[in-house]
Amino acid sequence: MNTKVLRWIGFGLAIALIVTVLGYAARYSTAVSKPVEIKGYEKWDPELVKEFAALPVQDGGRVKPFSTWAGFEMLTINGKRSIKLQSGDEIIKLGPVEWALDCMFRPDTADQMPFFQVENAQVLDMIEMEHDEKKRRDRYSFMELSGENGQRLSKIDEIGNQLREKQGKQIDLDQIETQFVDLSTNMRSYISMRSLLNPVRKRLSPDDTDFSLLSYWVKSWPDLARVLQMQMQSQETADQARGLLNNIGMRMEGSIYSQVTMMPPLESDQKAWPARRTWLMDYMSFKTPFDQAQYDYLVELEKLALAYDKGGQKALLEAVKAYKKKIAPALESRGEGQSIPSEITYYKMDYFFNAFVFSILGFLAVALGWVAPGSKLSKCCNIIGWVILALVIAITVAGITHRSILMERPPVGNLYDTIPFIVAVSLIVLAIIEWLTKRSVCLGLALFLGIIGLTLAFAYEQSEGKDHMDPLIAVLRSNYWLTIHVLTITIGYAGGLLTAGLSYVYLLCRWLGLDEGDKKFRRLMTRVVYGGICFTLFFSLVGTILGGVWANDSWGRFWGWDPKENGALIIVLWCLIILHARLGGYIREWGLHTCSVIGAALVTFSWWHVNFLGTGLHSYGFTGDAGLRAVYTVYFINGALAIGAFISGIMESEKKKQIAYQAEMSKVTEKETKSDD
């Protein structure tokens, strides 16, 4: 086949790969649902949204902006950080803060939004919900799922608790049961958002007096308790008091699932902000004394909660400003909240998504240049590719650096952190290789790996729905060890993956004939892969040894045969096997690239798969079916490529032997002919 045709085919394959990645990312992230129509929807004032976005809250062990907390709540429940509504002819896009405001102050409106993704209609069958008009994979509103007057809520909670008990007994759930648990958990999170300002969002009685305020009865609680203890002769008065208690208790129960806290303590040595519900319950049970500071916060929070119903968005804006002013001295004395503006900027910048978009554009430009190598088009495309690659590196590194500053620790501390870090290392190393080789191969590969890596980051974040900037567990809070062990071992992972990527290019060029039999190109790729294996070995070995030193320092043992430790050891041993086999002449070009591809599977096991085993000190991350399927897909692809490369190597070896044999026979025949003459 004509080489030019093959190059066009290669360009077409590049386009197909991009479309496949984008399609997978879109399908994985969320089910598509047309905007629900909500008549007369009132959009939130941008200034009000801005003020609420910067409201300090504590969640996950750290103080963060309200917008960050709302964003991850929305991502967990909805699968994305936005939802579209239709009001008349206008399409309205709600972000996390607008959605949270609807949940807190207009719950009847929020309940109509198709927010809950149901993967399989059998989940709905478990609660006997009709769904004929819906698709197999669709979205449902809280109103639809809970039923009339919330009649299905108790059933959802009951079944969810039963399935969680099964999980607690190490009994595996089937796919439908797992999806039901997810739905039940998401509904709890939604109820938590709706009840965030409970029990102060509504007055205790219809009248507009102090007697209808929760804060009044909290302050008067000792007097009210004495009334009950005196067993008053007036049964009517006692019944009224008990009715008030029941009302307060029910409102506090409404916030049972809420973990976020909004009231900072004055004591600087108290790390955790007190939960409003816990403080009220302890105070009303006489377990703790009256706390004037917490009471003052409660009064301001009550004003905030009642402001919207009383005076609309304008009153709510003034109330949130007053509340932030009230808690500012405590935040300042505790040294908390200073990074909130920076964190809001971090999410607005959306570094990794922008790097993802530029990676796609850069890869397409470089791929177009492959169609006519050496031409003006190719040179122009390469220049564009270089500019975009430099931009992608700068954006990715800036995102990692910004995260690190916000977290006040080195850039890698959990599984999510490793993804953008590996992407950045791969981009930088491949850019250096491209600068030295100038063959456009590493330029395109770098951008393609950027696309794949950042897609993985998005998929993982969506699957987890968790803020990965939250503090680490105590034993990991060592910036020294995080820097010298975790970073080096992660660089080793990056080395193994980018080396395999180079081998993929070699194999495809050989199989499709894109190298046109250029032996110099083949030798160059083989030398680069050999260097990549050395790079991987160095960082993996150093990182593994340093990890043992850290383990000895933390737990008193150097090695514990933990799955993660074993995975790191396997990478080191495999690299040593490759280098010795190459040095001893047991493997040549095909063999080296075959082993490099197998190495990618081993890196995947150590980096990712061990997190699904549920054992060992390094077992962290998600355990969803989708993630495990992705791991098995990587194994299948690398296995198929390795088998293909192995067979190709054997065939080429046999062909060389046959050619050598024919050449030898030709010489023998020639000698015999000469002797006959």
Secondary structure as UniProt FT lines:
FT   HELIX           3..29
FT   STRAND          36..37
FT   TURN            39..40
FT   HELIX           46..53
FT   STRAND          56..59
FT   TURN            60..61
FT   STRAND          62..65
FT   HELIX           66..78
FT   STRAND          83..87
FT   TURN            88..89
FT   STRAND          90..94
FT   HELIX           96..105
FT   HELIX           107..110
FT   TURN            111..112
FT   STRAND          114..118
FT   HELIX           121..125
FT   TURN            126..128
FT   TURN            132..133
FT   STRAND          138..141
FT   HELIX           142..146
FT   HELIX           148..150
FT   TURN            151..152
FT   HELIX           153..168
FT   TURN            169..170
FT   HELIX           175..194
FT   TURN            195..200
FT   HELIX           210..212
FT   HELIX           214..219
FT   HELIX           221..229
FT   TURN            230..231
FT   HELIX           235..253
FT   TURN            254..257
FT   TURN            268..269
FT   HELIX           276..284
FT   TURN            285..286
FT   HELIX           292..334
FT   TURN            338..339
FT   HELIX           340..349
FT   HELIX           351..369
FT   TURN            370..371
FT   TURN            373..374
FT   HELIX           376..407
FT   HELIX           415..437
FT   HELIX           441..464
FT   TURN            468..469
FT   HELIX           474..476
FT   HELIX           479..481
FT   HELIX           482..486
FT   HELIX           487..512
FT   TURN            513..517
FT   HELIX           519..555
FT   HELIX           563..583
FT   TURN            584..585
FT   HELIX           589..607
FT   HELIX           609..612
FT   TURN            617..618
FT   HELIX           625..676
//
